[in-house]
């Protein structure tokens, strides 16, 4: 196994504190989700990370499946919802909507499904977080 990167960040004072990285690239105020506070929240940060990772996976799959796309125009919108219920307590769900200019709908769906198999965030959440997939705004079959 080869380690490709090691990154670190920390948070102080939970959802009403700050988050930072040792290299200084992250220095954020945090506010609870849904509040009007001045900062971001863990759900937004997760959405940003997942959407970036998933977009890169789509680009890789386009090359592997020989689907011609504009790799700089691939956009993934991640919607992360924070839930609470009596059985599970707090948990999140995710919807990923990939817009893939240059790919027809069938190819876009094929790329989204393939990306979901290789994306490290998808692998990390599989079986633990409900993830719904969309290609160009059209829902795909239930994600695994």
Beta strands, then each sheet from edge to edge (+ up, - down):
strand 1: 10-12
strand 2: 18-20
strand 3: 27-29
strand 4: 75-85
strand 5: 89-99
strand 6: 130-135
strand 7: 138-139
sheet 1: 1+ 2- 3+
sheet 2: 4+ 5- 6- 7+
end
